[in-house]
Amino acid sequence: MNALMRLLSGLLFVSLLGCSGDPGTGPAEVKWDRDSCERCRMVLSDHFYSAQIRGGAEEQKVKVYKFDDIGCAVLWLEQQSWQSDPRTEIWVNDYQTGEWIDARKAYYVKGRITPMAYGLGAQLEQTEGALNYVDAIAHIHLVEERFNAPEVLGQPPSDNDTHFPSH
């Protein structure tokens, strides 16, 4: 009987450990005002504009990466060799409810005030003027290009720079 109790106790312990672990899919818990953005290292504090990526190289364990803005997540993911891996998941907060939604299925409303000024608020509903995920990526690249413009960086444009008129 004593051996049976030890066996049952051991099985209960193992099953409880399994319940408390990472499920391996979906968004992970965020420790608000403690977790930092994988790209810019800013602390995640806005519950309505953050993002997560769950993924990794095929030979590695899948990991969750957290971001303060969908713009940081998109630009960071583009630098990863595993960006197209079908196991890669991208989650973003619904800007109205704070709930996690699949970033690839979301629609993005422009003109929002976001942590890194990419200006996109995610939602599940398609509304007039909202961008799909592919168009949101193009918007993020346009904003990033403007952030890195010589005038924004405090540098005069070069003679070869045809993107900006000289004054």
Beta strands, then each sheet from edge to edge (+ up, - down):
strand 1: 51-55
strand 2: 63-67
strand 3: 89-93
strand 4: 100-102
strand 5: 107-109
strand 6: 121-123
sheet 1: 2+ 1- 3+ 4-
sheet 2: 5+ 6-
end
